[in-house]
Amino acid sequence: EAGVAQSPRYKIIEKRQSVAFWCNPISGHATLYWYQQILGQGPKLLIQFQNNGVVDDSQLPKDRFSAERLKGVDSTLKIQPAKLEDSAVYLCASSLVWGEQYFGPGTRLTVT
Amino acid sequence: GQQVMQIPQYQHVQEGEDFTTYCNSSTTLSNIQWYKQRPGGHPVFLIQLVKSGEVKKQKRLTFQFGEAKKNSSLHITATQTTDVGTYFCAGPFQGGKLIFGQGTELSVKP
C-alpha cells in the first residue's frame, strides 16, 4: 500500500513570496490533515478535511494560508505572502475517518 | 484551553537503561494516541488507548492510560539505539481535532 505522498520535500523562499504544497493521501482515506511542525515542537493542526469538506480550520492563519481538497482526494496548502515565522515542516496526514493517522514525509520550508 | 503536556522534554540514557515519558491532558480524553518520530523523519503511529486504566504492551514498550483518562505514560524497558527519536502523545479534542504534546526526545548512548 502506497503511503501519503507530499511534494516538494524542501522549499526555500524569500519573505513575502508565495508557496504551495501538495499532498496525495492513502487511497480510500476520507480524512486529510495539514500540520505545521516547528523545530522542537509537536505537530500543530492547521486544517482537517473530511472528504472535500472542512472539519476544522480554527488554527489556520486565514489571512495568509489557504487549503483546498478538490474531489475529496489530493490537497494543496498555500501560503501567500510568507513570513519568517512560517519556516517549519508542513506535514500532511490521512486517516480512514478517525483514529490512526498516517503521515507523509513532510515539506521543509525555509523563509529567508 | 486545550492542552497536552509531556515531560520530560529530553531524556538521555545509556543503552540498556529504562525510559519513561509522561503525558497530561487539560481535559478528559476519549482516547490517547502515541507516535514516534525518528530524527529527520515523520511521526509514525504506535498505539491508541481507549479504556480507563488500560495497559498495552508492544515488546519492550508499555503504554498506560490513566483511570481518569487525563494522563498516559510510555515506558521502554532496556532501551536500544533503535529507540532513538521523539515520542509524542496526542489526544482528540472538540471536533476530533488531535492535539499533540511537545514530545519527549530520547537519545541513547551505546
Interface residues (C-beta under 8 A of the other chain):
Chain A: Y33 G40 Q41 G42 P43 K44 L45 Q48 V55 D56 S58 L91 A93 W98 G99 E100 Q101 Y102 F103 G104 P105 G106
Chain B: V4 Q33 G41 H42 P43 V44 F45 Q48 F88 A90 P92 G95 G96 K97 L98 I99 F100 G101 Q102 G103
